[in-house]
Amino acid sequence: MPPQPIHTNRLILIPFTLEATKTLMAGDTSILPKLGLQLTPFWPDQEAIDTFPKIIKNLELVKEPTGFESYMVVHRVSMTVIGDVGFKGLPNADGEVDIGYAIIAQAQNRGYGLETAQGLMNWAFQQPGVKAITARCLLGNAPSARVLVKLGMQQVSTTEDFIRWRISNPNLQPSIST
């Protein structure tokens, strides 16, 4: 069964399908009204277009979507796509999933990035096998770093380009060794 949309206060996270992503990557937005969405000149933006090949690759790795792929971020009132969010695949051997998100410039600084990431994190922490969520942001991306801090993530490492972040699943009890 394909993943269901995730509803937050102001947003609906609608799972990308292989067909929709390939159509959008080809520059054809006519699929959006077929999904009940309004067209906007602002999405897909260049960042979304650059992400489509990764979304397609992740969707092609699974027989059917699992929920650990990507979602369109839809503004509930206008029914327009204002960004995308997703994981870079199924949990790894340590039970970690890596989250990424992007909100179009016209919708930034309104809390949508935080609401988007929180909605997907809440969903992920209810899934079996998810022990932690990780993220990375460019060293100079202060707005993204602020969102990750508000999500409760902790910095775990820094390279010359990126900061890596992590949050453990709050639903898991720490193991007590005797």
N, C-alpha and C positions, 0 to 999 in steps of 0.2 A: 504494500500500500504506500503510495507516495506521501511525503511529509505534508502535514497540514500547515496552512498559514499560521503565523504567530502574531497575536494581537497584543499591542501595548496601548497605553493611554491615547496617544495621538497617531499611531502608526500601525500598518499591517506589513508584516514581512512575508512576502510571497515567494515560495521556492522557484528558482529558475528551472526550466526544463531544457533539455538538449535542443529541442526544436526551437523554442523561443530564443535561446541564446545564439544559435546559429543564424536565425533570421535577423536578429538585432545586429550581429557582427557583420552581416552582409549589407547593413545600412537600411534595412527595411523595418520601420517602426509600426507597420500596419497590424502587427500581432498584438500590440498593446490594447487597442480598443476591443479586440476579440477576447481579451482577458479581463475586460471591464475597467480598463484604465484609460485615463485621459492623456492625450498627447501633450507634450510640453517641449518648447525649443531648448530647454536646458538639460534634458537627459534623453539619450545617453550622452554624457560629456566625455572628454578625451580619456579621463581616468577609467571610466566604465569600459570604454572601447578597448583600452589596453588590458583590462582584466578579463574580457570575454574569452580569449584563448585559454586562460587558466581555468575558468569555470567549465568550459567545454571539456578540457582534459580531465578534470575531476569527475564530471558526470559520465564520461566514457569509461572511467575506471570501475564503475559499479553497474550492476545489472539494472537497478532502479534506484532513484534518489533515496538517500538514507536520512537526510536532514543535516548531514555534516558537509554539505556542499554550500551553495550560495543562494541568497535571497535578494529580491528587489525590495527596497525600502519604499513603501507607499504611504504618502500622507493621507490619512483617513478621510479628511473633509474634502480635499480637492481630487482625491484618487489619482494623483500624479506620482510618478516615480521620482524620489529625491535622492536616491543613492543605492548602494548595495552593501551587503554584509555577508559574511560567511566564514566557514572553516576551510582549512586547506586539506581536508580529508578526514577520514575516520581517526579515532583515538590511536595514538602510537602505543608501543609496548608498555610505556609507563602510564598509560591512561590520560595522556595529554592531548588536547586539541588546540590548534593555533588559530586565533580569530583575526580577521581583518575587516575593515569597514571604510566606507567613503561616503560623504554627503556632498551634494553639489554645492558650489559656491553660493548660489542664491538662497540656500536654506541653512547655511552655517551660522554658528553663534546663537542658536535657538534651543540647544539641548537635544537636538535630534540624534547626534552621534552617541551621546550617553544613553539615551532611551533605546536606540537601536541595539547597541552592544549589550545593554542590560537585559533586553528582551531575549536575545539569542543566548546569552550566558545562562539565564534562568532556565531556558529550555534544555540546554546542554547538561546542566547540573542535575536534571531529572533523568538523564539517560544512563543506562547501565554501562559501567566501565569507564566513565569520565571521572578522573581523579583531580584534574587541574586544567585550567585554561591558560594558554600563553599568548603573548602578543609581542610585536616589535614595532618600534616607530623610529623614524629618522631622528638622529641626535638633535637637530634643530627644530623639530616639530613640537613646539610647546603646547599648542592646542590639543594635539592628540595625547601628549603626555598628561595633560590636566584631566582629560577624559579617563585615561587608564588609572590615574590616582583616585578619581572619584568612584571608579568601579571597585576599588579596594585592592587593585593589583600592586605588587611590590616589584621594584627593580631587582633583577637577578644578575644582569651583566651588561657591560657596555663595550662596544667595539668602536672603531674610529668613525663608523657610519650610523650604528643603530644602538638603541637601548632595548634590551629584552625584559619582558615583564611576565609575572606569573601570579595566579591566584588558585588556591586549593579549593576543592569542592567543599562548601560548608555543610553539606548534608552527610558527609562521611565522618564517622567517629574515628578519632586517632586510635591506632592500635596500642594497646597497653601490653608491654612485655613483662613477664614475671621471672 
